[in-house]
Amino acid sequence: MQDDQMSLVEHLTELRKRLLWVLVVLVLAMIGGFFAADYLLEYLKSIKPASDMSWHAFSLWDGIRIFMQFAFLIALVVTIPFALFHLWAFVKPGLRQEEQSATLKYIPFTVLLFLIGLSFAYFVVFPMAFYFTSGVNKNLQLTETYGITQYFTFMFNILLPVSLLFELPIVVMFLTRLRILNPVRLRKLRRYAYVVLVVIATVVTPPDFISDILVAIPLIVLYEVSVLLSAMVYRKQRERDLAWEAEYGAK
């Protein structure tokens, strides 16, 4: 039976098979993550700010919890490209040939932007937040004793939001291709988007002007890049629409 003639049950069966494959890869990657987590933790302990402090366990479960979290995080990074590919393969029959090749190209860029955002968050945003909060504690003459769970919870609460924000250009391009967004609408929303991005930068960084600016500027640049990419996608859509109208509109 052809893809366009598949029943709802057959579509759901195909979706279930693809989800099972993603789950299998996630489990296998998590097993591998157990072996890699130890090396990753040792690396993080060897660089600042972790190298300037000692980690403590305030619960018997702290070490196991962090080890499991890192194993899952490693597995997630490995599984995301595989999951995106299966998502593309599932919706592929409903796309035109040019749309199939275009959406497939999104997958490596999605992973690349996530890794860039993760690096920016860890090497720029997280140290600023850590040293600012640590400085406040020292000014209050507090004895700094950090639990490993509290340390990584603080770190992940910064890394994950910033990393996901770096996916903005891909999300905008995808929504433009679906004709939900367009560059005209994005330009009209620019002032509101700037306010939202500045608020986000203020939330994830220490409450000082320099840190807010250092994070807000890259986010605003990402938004402007998203507008340019949306304009490129929109222009190609208009060209295809005009070509179709010229060929079939008069008939």
Order of alpha helices (4+ residues) and beta strands (2+ residues): alpha-beta-alpha-alpha-alpha-beta-alpha-alpha-alpha-alpha-alpha
